[in-house]
Amino acid sequence: MLLLNPKKYQDRNYPDARSKEIMLKTIEWFENKGMKKMKEDTFAAEFTYDFAEFIKKEKIFETLFLPSGYGDKDQYYSTYRMFEFSEICGFYGCAYWYMYHVSTLGLDPVFLGDNEELKHKAVEALRENPLCAFGLSEKEHGADIYSSDMKLYPQADGTYLARGTKYYIGNGNEAGVITVFGKVDGTDDYVFFVVNSKHEKYECIQNVIHAQNYVSEFALHDYPITDADISCRGPKAWDDMLNTINICKFNIGSGAIGIVTHSLYEALNHAAHRNLYGKSVTDFPHVKRLFVDSFCRLAAMKLFGLRATDYMRAASEEDKRYLLFNPIMKMKVAIQGEVVHEMLWDIIAAKGFEKDNYFSQAVVELRGFPKLEGTRHVNMALIAKLIPSYMFNPKEFPEVPRLNGNQNDEYLFKQGKTRGYAKTQFHDFRKTYATKNTPNIEIFKEQIKAYEEFLMVSGMELGEQMMNDFDFLLCVGEIFTIIAYGQLIIESAAMEKIDDALLDQIFDFMVRDFSAYGLELYSKPSSNEKQQASCQKMIKRPDANKDRFEKVLKEHVYSLVDVYEMNP
């Protein structure tokens, strides 16, 4: 079964007993808590202390977060295992997912850093208090992380005093390990150092939102820091900050998949048991279309995510393909989740507002996911740098299998310098597309050729166009993104043994999305006549096949009616 179903999760294949124990105990904890209590806590904006206590008791973050060589003797860090846990947390609520996500952000700079003693101290701190926080953003500077006002002020005895404020910092009310990004006063050096929220020189000012998750503003008032508290300093601190985000923003896509999966179950159960005008809601043609489209988009999110996980785990100094698939996981998967929610809401209508269901909180909470760890614009600007290399400069790589075993993801904590991003190379996507020739994939290949033509006729002028018109860049990047998205969906579908009917129905919406982006790009004021001619070739009609549609509807979508409902 492709989608997460907590009632059937014990049937999954796990690499080891501890991994299975973590996932099943977490699901059991949520189901025992039940929907009623979960909603009460949501409305009360009750911080998730109960979840934190469960995490501490079961030592879950110790298992999930620590790389090999720390913690237990058989410890390993697995992006696949992180994907699963993130998906489960998202399935039950953003507040739980957020507590997990910002803890990974907070701890990872320590293990990317140079200070070995600090790493072992962090392990001990994690056992006492599993919550961590990532002190990066500042109120006045927002995403401008170059302009940090947080400073370490050198003292005569060789120590430092930390002074400044941070804003939008998850878990800042309770975290035992808070990695703070700033500068050393009097120098150009960036620095990462560690503080504790319970220190007398630490002030938690407020939660800047009204919700269960605590998104803090905090201040350090001459907080004493020694070299033992500094993870790294200089250019490496900058690299470690970006590399931390590289590792952790992957959680955004997997969390979104979990959220939307729960919403799909609720929408299906509601529609299947509602009768209007003498017939079941699930029999209306427009409802069938919306459900098939929703399921196919969610299936595509999951298939892409699984395959992107493989490339994260296979990363090395010679293979940095994850640098493309990671921001796509963060950005496109989360945005696709919003698209699915809108479709499901069109089906269940007023039911989507009701206070007693999961859906009403999910549609609000998911809206924030694409805005985390870099906006759509920031991530697309990164992605667009890879267009020439991906499209026209392929390289041979060893085949990457499904990596869901218990190997340690060694390279993620040794990513090194962040320069040379645009030189990242990829295997030839055309070879992947050549493995399938279903009707809609064939149409999609024609659209790719039209995009290649667009790039060729644009020439060197394209870079200048994108630099001067960010809306133009977004559209060019969206089309590029959907090509890479489709590539990994095809690769993953083969591994998951997805039938051709479902795969081709997925590419039905992919063709439509490609056409929509092509039309948008055609309409941009920056597009010249040659570019417009290529854009017109991108606009295609998908192959409509009633038998295929009905097969997907019956075997994949409506077969999910009543398979899951959260314990009351």
GUKOL-369411 format. One line per 2 residues: number of its first residue (from 1); their letters; for each residue x, y, z of C-alpha. Coordinates in steps of 0.1 Angstrom, whole numbers, plus 5000, padded with zeros to 4 digits. Each point is the difference from the previous one (the first is absolute). Layout:
REM GUKOL-369411
NUM = A = X Y Z | ...
This chain:
REM GUKOL-369411
1 = ML = 5000 5000 5000 | 5016 5033 4988
3 = LL = 4982 5023 5025 | 5005 5000 5037
5 = NP = 4973 4981 5019 | 5006 4999 5037
7 = KK = 4977 4970 5004 | 5022 4979 4977
9 = YQ = 5035 5014 5008 | 5011 4969 5019
11 = DR = 5001 4982 4966 | 5028 5021 4986
13 = NY = 5035 4987 4996 | 5025 5016 5024
15 = PD = 5038 4999 4999 | 5002 4992 5037
17 = AR = 4978 4995 5031 | 5007 5034 5014
19 = SK = 4988 5018 4969 | 4967 4981 5002
21 = EI = 4997 5006 5037 | 5003 5038 4995
23 = ML = 4974 5002 4973 | 4974 4977 5016
25 = KT = 5004 5016 5034 | 4995 5034 4986
27 = IE = 4969 4990 4981 | 4987 4983 5032
29 = WF = 5006 5031 5020 | 4980 5022 4976
31 = EN = 4972 4975 4997 | 4997 4997 5038
33 = KG = 4999 5037 5003 | 4971 5001 4975
35 = MK = 4984 5026 4979 | 4980 5017 5027
37 = KM = 5030 5008 5023 | 5022 5009 4970
39 = KE = 4974 5026 4989 | 4996 5013 5035
41 = DT = 5037 5006 5003 | 5000 5017 4965
43 = FA = 4973 5025 5010 | 5016 5007 5033
45 = AE = 5034 5006 4983 | 5014 4976 5026
47 = FT = 5037 4994 4994 | 5007 4964 4992
49 = YD = 5016 4991 5034 | 4984 4966 4999
51 = FA = 5016 4992 4967 | 5034 5012 5013
53 = EF = 4996 4978 5030 | 4992 4970 4978
55 = IK = 5030 5008 4978 | 5023 5001 5030
57 = KE = 4986 4969 5016 | 5005 4979 4968
59 = KI = 5033 5017 4991 | 4987 5006 4965
61 = FE = 5020 5030 4990 | 5032 4983 5012
63 = TL = 4994 4972 4975 | 4988 5022 4972
65 = FL = 5024 5030 5002 | 5034 4986 5009
67 = PS = 5025 4989 4973 | 5021 4969 5004
69 = GY = 5027 5003 5027 | 4977 5017 5025
71 = GD = 4974 4986 5023 | 4995 4962 4999
73 = KD = 5026 4978 4983 | 4977 4991 4972
75 = QY = 4988 5036 4994 | 4996 5012 4965
77 = YS = 4984 5031 4983 | 4975 4991 4973
79 = TY = 4981 5025 4978 | 4976 4972 4992
81 = RM = 4992 4996 5037 | 4997 5037 5005
83 = FE = 4976 5001 4970 | 4978 4974 5016
85 = FS = 4999 5017 5034 | 4994 5035 4984
87 = EI = 4971 4986 4980 | 4984 4984 5031
89 = CG = 5004 5032 5020 | 4984 5021 4972
91 = FY = 4972 4974 4997 | 4989 5009 5036
93 = GC = 5007 5037 5001 | 5023 5028 4992
95 = AY = 5009 5008 5036 | 5015 4966 5005
97 = WY = 5018 5000 4967 | 5014 5035 5007
99 = MY = 5014 4990 5034 | 5018 4972 4982
101 = HV = 5011 5021 4970 | 5015 5029 5019
103 = ST = 5018 4976 5023 | 5018 4985 4971
105 = LG = 5009 5034 4988 | 5013 5009 5034
107 = LD = 5022 4970 5005 | 5015 4995 4965
109 = PV = 5024 5030 5001 | 5017 4984 5030
111 = FL = 5007 4968 4981 | 5011 5019 4969
113 = GD = 5024 5021 5021 | 5036 4995 5011
115 = NE = 4995 4997 5038 | 5001 4963 5009
117 = EL = 4996 5007 5037 | 4969 5020 4993
119 = KH = 4985 4971 4980 | 5002 4977 5029
121 = KA = 4986 5026 5023 | 4971 5004 4977
123 = VE = 4993 4963 5001 | 4998 5002 5038
125 = AL = 4978 5031 4998 | 4977 4982 4976
127 = RE = 4994 4973 5025 | 4989 5025 5027
129 = NP = 4980 5022 4976 | 4993 4988 4964
131 = LC = 4989 5034 4988 | 5025 5021 4980
133 = AF = 4997 5033 4981 | 5017 5018 4971
135 = GL = 5007 5036 5008 | 5004 5015 4965
137 = SE = 4973 5026 4991 | 4998 5035 5013
139 = KE = 4970 5023 5001 | 5015 5029 4981
141 = HG = 5019 4980 4974 | 4976 4971 4992
143 = AD = 5015 4979 4973 | 5031 5023 4997
145 = IY = 5022 4977 5020 | 5031 5020 4990
147 = SS = 4990 5028 5023 | 5000 4983 5034
149 = DM = 5000 5023 5030 | 5006 4971 5024
151 = KL = 5036 5005 5012 | 5026 4983 5021
153 = YP = 5020 5027 5018 | 5036 4988 5008
155 = QA = 5011 5005 5037 | 5035 5005 5014
157 = DG = 5001 4964 5014 | 4993 4984 4966
159 = TY = 4963 4994 5006 | 4971 5018 4984
161 = LA = 4967 5016 5009 | 4971 4993 4976
163 = RG = 4976 5029 4994 | 4971 5003 4976
165 = TK = 4965 4987 4991 | 4986 4973 4978
167 = YY = 4965 4997 4985 | 4979 4972 4985
169 = IG = 5019 4974 5020 | 4981 4968 5006
171 = NG = 5003 4983 5034 | 5017 5031 5014
173 = NE = 4979 4997 5032 | 5013 4966 5011
175 = AG = 5030 4989 4979 | 5031 4987 5018
177 = VI = 5022 5004 4969 | 4996 5032 4981
179 = TV = 5025 5005 4972 | 5004 5038 4995
181 = FG = 5013 5015 4968 | 5018 5034 5003
183 = KV = 5032 5019 4995 | 5031 5006 5021
185 = DG = 5001 5037 5008 | 5028 5019 4984
187 = TD = 5005 4973 4973 | 4982 4988 4969
189 = DY = 4998 4965 5015 | 4967 4982 5001
191 = VF = 4997 4976 5030 | 4977 4973 5013
193 = FV = 4998 4996 5038 | 4977 4981 5024
195 = VN = 4978 5014 5027 | 4973 4985 5023
197 = SK = 4965 5016 5004 | 5002 4995 5038
199 = HE = 5031 5021 5005 | 4994 5032 5020
201 = KY = 5015 5022 4972 | 4975 4985 4975
203 = EC = 4966 5018 4997 | 4971 4984 4981
205 = IQ = 4981 5031 4991 | 4969 4987 4984
207 = NV = 4983 4975 4976 | 4996 5021 4968
209 = IH = 4970 4979 4989 | 4969 4987 5018
211 = AQ = 5003 4962 4996 | 5012 4968 5016
213 = NY = 5034 5003 4985 | 5021 5025 5018
215 = VS = 5017 5024 4975 | 5021 5021 5023
217 = EF = 5016 5033 5002 | 5030 4998 5023
219 = AL = 5028 5022 5013 | 5034 4993 5013
221 = HD = 5011 5025 5027 | 5038 4997 5003
223 = YP = 4997 4962 4999 | 5035 4985 5009
225 = IT = 5015 4980 4972 | 5034 4981 4999
227 = DA = 5017 4982 4972 | 4984 4968 5013
229 = DI = 4966 5014 4990 | 5011 5010 4965
231 = SC = 4992 4974 4973 | 5019 5018 4972
233 = RG = 5012 5034 4990 | 5008 5018 4967
235 = PK = 4990 4989 4965 | 4991 4965 5013
237 = AW = 4973 5014 5022 | 4984 5015 4969
239 = DD = 5003 4967 4982 | 4987 4980 5030
241 = ML = 4969 5023 5002 | 4992 4994 4963
243 = NT = 5007 4963 5003 | 4978 4996 5030
245 = IN = 4971 5015 4980 | 5010 4976 4971
247 = IC = 4995 4970 5024 | 4969 5012 5018
249 = KF = 4978 5017 4974 | 4993 4965 4986
251 = NI = 4977 4995 5030 | 4976 5026 4986
253 = GS = 4990 4978 4970 | 4996 4969 5021
255 = GA = 4980 5018 5026 | 4977 5014 4973
257 = IG = 4995 4965 4986 | 4988 4989 5035
259 = IV = 4976 5029 5004 | 4984 4995 4966
261 = TH = 4997 4962 5004 | 4979 5005 5032
263 = SL = 4979 5026 4983 | 4993 4976 4971
265 = YE = 4988 4973 5023 | 4976 5024 5017
267 = AL = 4987 5014 4967 | 4995 4965 4985
269 = NH = 4981 4987 5031 | 4978 5030 5001
271 = AA = 4991 5000 4963 | 4994 4963 4999
273 = HR = 4974 5001 5028 | 4982 5032 4988
275 = NL = 4969 4998 4978 | 4988 5029 4980
277 = YG = 4972 5002 4975 | 4995 4963 5003
279 = KS = 5035 4989 4992 | 5034 4996 5018
281 = VT = 5023 5030 4998 | 5027 4977 4987
283 = DF = 4979 4993 4969 | 5000 5036 4988
285 = PH = 5022 5003 4969 | 5018 5032 5013
287 = VK = 5006 4983 5033 | 5016 4970 4983
289 = RL = 5022 5023 4980 | 5011 5020 5031
291 = FV = 5007 4968 5020 | 5020 4984 4972
293 = DS = 5020 5032 4995 | 5006 5004 5038
295 = FC = 5011 4964 5004 | 5023 5001 4969
297 = RL = 5017 5032 5012 | 5004 4986 5035
299 = AA = 5014 4967 4986 | 5024 5021 4979
301 = MK = 5011 5019 5031 | 5007 4967 5018
303 = LF = 5018 4984 4970 | 5022 5030 4995
305 = GL = 5008 5002 5037 | 5010 4964 5003
307 = RA = 5024 5003 4970 | 5014 5033 5011
309 = TD = 5008 4983 5033 | 5022 4975 4982
311 = YM = 5020 5029 4984 | 5004 5016 5034
313 = RA = 5014 4968 5014 | 5022 4993 4970
315 = AS = 5016 5035 5002 | 5038 5002 4999
317 = EE = 5026 5025 4988 | 4996 4985 4965
319 = DK = 4962 4999 5001 | 4981 5031 5011
321 = RY = 4968 4995 4981 | 4981 5004 5032
323 = LL = 5007 5037 4997 | 4972 5002 4974
325 = FN = 4976 4974 5013 | 5002 5013 5036
327 = PI = 4986 5035 4993 | 4974 4984 4977
329 = MK = 4989 4978 5029 | 4998 5031 5022
331 = MK = 4982 5022 4976 | 4981 4982 4973
333 = VA = 4987 4971 5022 | 4988 5024 5026
335 = IQ = 4982 5022 4974 | 4985 4970 4984
337 = GE = 4986 4991 5034 | 4982 5034 5000
339 = VV = 4986 4992 4965 | 4986 4966 5013
341 = HE = 4984 5017 5030 | 4982 5024 4979
343 = ML = 4986 4972 4979 | 4989 4980 5030
345 = WD = 4984 5031 5015 | 4980 5005 4968
347 = II = 4986 4965 5007 | 4992 5002 5037
349 = AA = 4991 5037 5000 | 4987 5012 5034
351 = KG = 5013 4968 5017 | 5034 5014 4995
353 = FE = 4993 5028 5026 | 4987 4978 5028
355 = KD = 5020 5001 5032 | 4999 4963 5008
357 = NY = 5018 4987 4970 | 5037 4999 4990
359 = FS = 4993 5018 4966 | 4992 5034 5015
361 = QA = 5034 5003 5016 | 5019 4984 4972
363 = VV = 4990 5025 4973 | 5012 5028 5023
365 = EL = 5032 4983 5011 | 5012 4988 4966
367 = RG = 4998 5036 4986 | 5031 5007 5020
369 = FP = 5022 4972 4988 | 5011 5015 4966
371 = KL = 5011 5031 5019 | 5024 4982 5024
373 = EG = 5038 4997 4995 | 5000 5024 4971
375 = TR = 4970 5013 4980 | 4990 4986 4966
377 = HV = 5020 5029 4984 | 5032 4992 5019
379 = NM = 4998 4963 4991 | 4991 5006 4964
381 = AL = 5029 5023 4996 | 5022 4972 5011
383 = IA = 4983 4974 4978 | 5003 5022 4969
385 = KL = 5038 5001 5003 | 5000 4963 4992
387 = IP = 4980 5002 4967 | 5030 4999 4976
389 = SY = 5018 4972 5018 | 4969 4978 5003
391 = MF = 4987 5006 4965 | 5032 5000 4980
393 = NP = 5029 4986 5019 | 4992 4965 5013
395 = KE = 5025 4977 5017 | 5001 4963 5006
397 = FP = 4993 4989 5036 | 4997 4965 5015
399 = EV = 4964 4989 5004 | 4985 5011 5033
401 = PR = 4977 4973 5015 | 4972 5004 5026
403 = LN = 5020 5010 5031 | 4977 4991 5029
405 = GN = 5026 4980 5019 | 5019 5007 5032
407 = QN = 5031 5016 4984 | 5012 5033 5015
409 = DE = 4995 5031 4978 | 5037 5009 5004
411 = YL = 5003 5028 4975 | 4972 5023 5013
413 = FK = 5021 5009 5029 | 5031 5005 4979
415 = QG = 4986 5022 4972 | 5028 5025 5002
417 = KT = 5001 5033 4981 | 4969 5012 4983
419 = RG = 5017 5015 4969 | 4996 4987 4965
421 = YA = 4963 4992 5002 | 4993 5008 4963
423 = KT = 5026 4974 4990 | 4981 4971 5015
425 = QF = 4994 4973 4974 | 4972 4974 4995
427 = HD = 4994 4968 4981 | 4981 5003 4967
429 = FR = 4963 5004 5008 | 4992 4990 4964
431 = KT = 5010 4964 5008 | 4975 4999 5028
433 = YA = 4972 5013 4978 | 5010 4975 4973
435 = TK = 4991 4971 5024 | 4962 5008 4998
437 = NT = 4979 5007 4969 | 4964 5004 5014
439 = PN = 4979 5025 4981 | 5003 5029 5024
441 = IE = 5037 4995 5006 | 5005 5001 4962
443 = IF = 4981 5033 4999 | 5021 5013 5030
445 = KE = 5032 4991 4980 | 4988 5022 4972
447 = QI = 4996 5028 5025 | 5035 4995 5013
449 = KA = 5013 5003 4964 | 4981 5033 4997
451 = YE = 5016 5013 5032 | 5035 4989 4987
453 = EF = 4992 5021 4969 | 4990 5029 5022
455 = LM = 5034 4998 5018 | 5019 4998 4967
457 = VS = 4983 5029 4983 | 5004 5021 5032
459 = GM = 5038 4995 5000 | 5021 5022 5024
461 = EL = 4971 5025 5001 | 4981 4978 5023
463 = GE = 5022 5006 5030 | 4996 5037 4997
465 = QM = 4962 4997 4995 | 4997 4979 5032
467 = MN = 5023 5024 5019 | 4979 5030 4991
469 = DF = 4965 4984 5003 | 4995 4976 5030
471 = DF = 4965 4991 4988 | 5015 4989 4968
473 = LL = 5027 4980 5019 | 4973 4983 5021
475 = CV = 4981 4988 4969 | 5031 4987 4982
477 = GE = 5010 4983 5033 | 4966 4984 5005
479 = IF = 5002 4983 4966 | 5035 4987 5007
481 = TI = 4989 4988 5034 | 4971 4980 4986
483 = IA = 5024 4982 4977 | 5022 4989 5029
485 = YG = 4969 4992 5020 | 4987 4977 4973
487 = QL = 5034 4983 4996 | 5001 4989 5036
489 = II = 4963 4990 5000 | 5007 4975 4971
491 = ES = 5031 4987 5018 | 4981 4995 5033
493 = AA = 4970 4985 4983 | 5021 4972 4986
495 = ME = 5014 4993 5035 | 4966 5001 5016
497 = KI = 4985 4979 4972 | 4973 5026 4992
499 = DD = 4978 4988 4972 | 5000 5019 4966
501 = AL = 4964 5011 5004 | 5008 5020 5031
503 = LD = 5033 5013 4987 | 4984 5012 4968
505 = QI = 4971 5017 5019 | 5027 5018 5021
507 = FD = 5015 5013 4967 | 4965 5012 4990
509 = FM = 5002 5028 5026 | 5038 5004 4992
511 = VR = 4991 5008 4964 | 4974 5025 5011
513 = DF = 5023 5017 5024 | 5028 5002 4974
515 = SA = 4975 5016 4976 | 4989 5025 5026
517 = YG = 5036 5010 5007 | 5006 5002 4962
519 = LE = 4971 5023 4996 | 5011 5021 5029
521 = LY = 5035 5003 4986 | 4986 5009 4966
523 = SK = 4980 5028 5016 | 5030 5016 5018
525 = PS = 5009 5034 4988 | 5037 4989 5000
527 = SN = 4994 4972 4975 | 5012 5009 4964
529 = EK = 4984 4986 4968 | 5023 4970 4997
531 = QQ = 4994 4990 5036 | 4962 5005 4995
533 = AS = 5001 4976 4971 | 5017 4973 5021
535 = CQ = 4975 5006 5028 | 4971 4993 4978
537 = KM = 5015 4966 4992 | 4999 4992 5038
539 = IK = 4962 5003 5001 | 4987 4965 4995
541 = RP = 4967 4982 5008 | 5005 4968 5021
543 = DA = 4988 4967 4988 | 4966 4993 5015
545 = NK = 4992 4964 5006 | 4967 4991 5017
547 = DR = 5010 4964 5008 | 5033 5011 5016
549 = FE = 4983 5027 5020 | 4974 4976 5014
551 = KV = 5026 4974 5008 | 5020 5025 5020
553 = LK = 4968 5013 5017 | 4989 4965 5010
555 = EH = 5032 4983 5008 | 5021 5028 5015
557 = VY = 4976 5027 5012 | 4967 4987 5011
559 = SL = 5017 4968 5014 | 5012 5024 5028
561 = VD = 4965 5008 5013 | 4998 4990 5037
563 = VY = 5035 4985 5002 | 5010 5027 5025
565 = EM = 4984 5022 5026 | 5018 5014 5030
567 = NP = 4990 4987 5034 | 4975 5024 5016
